[in-house]
Amino acid sequence: MPSPGSYAVDGRDGRVGRVVAHQGPLVRLREPGGGPVWACPPYLLRAAPPSAVLVARLRERNWESRIP
């Protein structure tokens, strides 16, 4: 089970998300840089590769720089 704050790939569609919480049997993820939260069963999640984590962190930094 991925820990909150880590990045994971949703095996259903390949989206990368930051783990925000565990809710019942599901893991809640949010797109890097904001966006809606979605739920995924933990058995369909896999660890995000380093290249995907780098892109996700860059997207979050860019998003944060736009906040006044």
trRosetta pair geometry for C-beta under 8 A, 3 or more apart (Angstrom, degrees):
i j d omega theta_ij theta_ji phi_ij phi_ji
1 22 6.8 22 -179 -97 128 138
1 27 7.2 178 -156 -81 85 122
1 42 5.3 -33 -110 -144 78 146
2 6 4.8 -132 -178 77 106 128
2 8 4.8 -124 -26 -63 168 130
2 19 4.8 -174 111 -51 115 154
2 27 6.6 68 49 -148 100 152
2 42 7.6 -171 11 -137 80 96
2 45 6.1 -98 -8 137 122 145
2 47 7.2 154 -94 -94 115 69
3 6 5.2 86 62 -9 73 120
3 19 6.7 142 99 82 29 145
4 19 5.2 -129 -115 114 40 98
4 20 6.3 33 -141 -166 97 17
4 21 6.2 24 -100 -82 119 38
4 22 7.6 -107 -57 -17 96 82
5 18 6.7 -18 -148 -175 25 103
5 19 6.6 -34 25 68 27 88
6 18 7.4 162 87 -151 25 64
6 19 5.3 13 58 22 73 120
6 47 7.8 -54 160 -130 124 82
6 48 8.0 177 158 19 82 105
7 16 5.9 9 -177 -177 111 100
7 17 7.0 168 -148 89 68 29
7 18 5.7 -44 -94 -96 68 59
7 19 7.4 -157 -92 -8 17 81
7 32 7.8 2 -114 -67 117 112
7 47 7.8 75 90 -167 72 59
7 48 3.9 -42 119 21 107 144
7 52 6.8 -176 140 115 138 99
7 53 4.9 171 42 -105 151 85
7 56 5.5 141 -117 62 143 164
8 16 7.4 168 86 -149 31 59
8 17 6.3 -24 62 65 76 76
8 19 5.8 57 1 -53 117 102
8 27 7.2 1 57 128 159 148
8 29 6.5 -111 61 -101 103 130
8 40 7.9 -160 109 71 127 144
8 45 4.5 -1 171 -167 135 114
8 46 6.7 146 -164 70 83 30
8 47 6.4 -65 -116 -112 69 30
8 48 5.8 -138 -106 -33 14 91
9 14 6.3 -20 -172 -151 107 44
9 15 7.2 159 -153 81 60 36
9 16 5.5 -33 -96 -95 72 68
9 45 6.9 139 68 -157 48 61
9 46 5.1 -24 58 64 102 84
9 47 7.4 17 11 96 94 18
9 48 5.2 132 -39 -92 88 70
9 49 7.9 19 -37 -4 135 74
9 52 6.8 15 -73 131 110 169
10 13 5.7 7 100 45 114 78
10 14 6.8 -43 72 18 75 9
10 15 4.7 9 33 55 117 86
10 16 7.9 -147 6 -75 78 21
10 17 6.6 40 -31 8 104 115
10 29 6.7 -142 -59 40 109 160
10 38 7.5 -7 -83 97 154 126
10 40 4.9 -137 -122 -99 100 152
10 44 6.6 22 -164 125 61 108
10 45 6.6 -35 -102 -100 44 70
11 14 7.7 35 -135 -69 23 47
11 40 7.8 130 27 -172 75 129
11 44 4.0 -137 45 -180 114 78
11 45 6.5 -133 -14 -77 98 19
11 46 6.0 86 -68 -7 102 100
12 40 7.0 -151 4 -129 116 107
12 44 5.8 22 -37 172 85 143
15 29 7.7 140 110 115 111 142
15 31 7.1 -65 -180 -98 119 89
15 38 7.9 49 85 51 151 142
16 31 7.9 84 85 -135 63 62
16 32 6.8 -3 106 -15 102 113
16 48 5.2 72 -136 -116 109 129
16 52 4.8 -173 -93 173 149 119
16 53 7.9 -151 -169 -74 138 44
16 55 7.5 99 58 80 159 109
16 56 5.4 -118 127 -71 130 125
17 29 3.1 79 114 168 143 119
17 30 5.7 142 -165 58 104 25
17 31 5.8 -61 -109 -81 87 38
17 32 7.3 -158 -126 -33 40 68
17 38 7.2 -131 -82 49 165 96
18 29 6.6 143 64 -157 34 73
18 30 5.5 -28 57 61 90 83
18 31 8.0 22 13 122 83 7
18 32 6.2 103 -26 -84 105 69
18 56 7.0 153 -56 169 91 134
18 60 7.9 56 -41 -75 141 138
19 22 8.0 9 -179 -56 112 73
19 27 5.9 -48 -132 179 103 113
19 28 7.3 101 -160 76 59 56
19 29 5.9 -44 -95 -98 46 75
20 28 5.0 -62 64 106 95 102
20 29 6.6 147 5 -120 89 20
20 30 5.1 56 -37 -9 130 109
20 37 6.2 -73 40 -124 147 121
21 27 7.7 171 92 -159 44 52
21 28 4.5 9 58 44 84 123
22 26 7.5 166 -160 91 56 44
22 27 5.7 -32 -107 -107 69 65
22 28 7.2 -156 -83 11 18 84
23 26 5.4 -18 70 70 83 92
23 27 7.8 144 25 -111 71 16
23 28 5.5 53 -1 -34 114 114
23 39 6.9 -77 58 -114 118 118
25 41 6.8 -7 136 -125 97 81
25 42 7.6 -116 170 3 65 101
26 39 4.1 14 165 -172 143 113
26 40 6.5 132 -162 60 90 27
26 41 6.1 -66 -111 -87 72 46
26 42 7.5 180 -142 -32 29 76
27 39 7.0 142 71 -155 39 62
27 40 5.4 -33 64 67 91 82
27 41 7.5 73 15 179 87 9
27 42 5.2 100 -25 -81 118 78
27 45 6.0 -12 50 -40 150 149
28 37 5.3 10 -177 177 105 119
28 38 7.4 163 -150 84 61 28
28 39 5.6 -34 -96 -96 65 71
29 37 6.8 157 78 -156 36 69
29 38 5.8 -23 62 64 88 77
29 39 7.7 152 17 -101 77 22
29 40 6.1 10 0 7 122 116
30 34 7.2 -43 167 -146 115 23
30 35 6.3 151 -174 69 78 80
30 36 7.5 -154 -130 111 75 26
30 37 4.9 -41 -83 -98 86 75
30 38 7.9 144 -90 17 40 66
31 34 6.7 -10 79 90 92 31
31 35 3.6 3 44 53 122 141
31 36 7.3 47 2 50 109 53
32 55 7.7 147 55 116 161 70
32 56 3.8 -172 -64 -159 153 79
32 57 7.2 -88 -148 -52 138 24
32 59 4.3 91 117 81 117 122
32 60 4.9 -90 -173 -50 92 91
32 63 7.7 177 145 0 69 138
33 59 4.4 -86 -36 146 124 94
33 60 5.1 -140 -67 -90 62 46
33 62 6.8 -16 -108 70 125 89
33 63 3.5 155 -145 -39 87 146
34 63 5.8 -177 -1 -172 103 150
40 44 5.6 -116 176 76 102 113
40 45 5.8 110 116 -63 128 97
41 44 5.0 78 70 7 88 106
41 45 7.7 -155 97 -17 47 87
42 45 5.5 -51 -153 22 45 117
48 52 4.3 -120 -177 90 103 122
48 53 5.1 130 108 -59 120 83
48 56 7.0 -2 166 -7 163 144
49 52 5.0 91 57 9 75 103
49 53 7.2 -140 97 -6 37 89
50 53 5.5 -55 -146 36 35 113
50 54 6.3 38 156 -23 67 104
51 54 5.7 -51 -150 33 32 114
51 55 6.6 30 153 -15 63 104
52 55 5.7 -52 -148 38 34 111
52 56 6.2 36 152 -20 66 108
53 56 5.6 -55 -146 38 31 113
53 57 6.2 31 156 -19 66 106
54 57 6.0 -54 -145 36 28 108
54 58 6.4 28 155 -18 62 108
55 58 5.7 -57 -149 37 30 113
55 59 6.4 33 153 -20 65 106
56 59 5.7 -54 -149 35 31 113
56 60 6.5 30 153 -18 64 105
57 60 5.7 -53 -149 36 33 112
57 61 6.4 35 153 -20 66 104
58 61 5.7 -52 -146 35 32 111
58 62 6.4 32 154 -18 64 105
59 62 5.8 -54 -148 37 30 111
59 63 6.3 31 153 -19 63 108
60 63 5.6 -55 -147 37 32 113
60 64 6.2 32 155 -19 66 107
61 64 5.7 -55 -146 37 30 111
61 65 6.4 33 154 -24 64 105
62 65 5.8 -54 -150 30 31 112
62 66 7.1 29 153 -19 61 103
63 66 6.1 -60 -161 29 34 110
63 67 7.5 38 146 -29 63 98
64 67 5.8 -46 -159 16 42 114
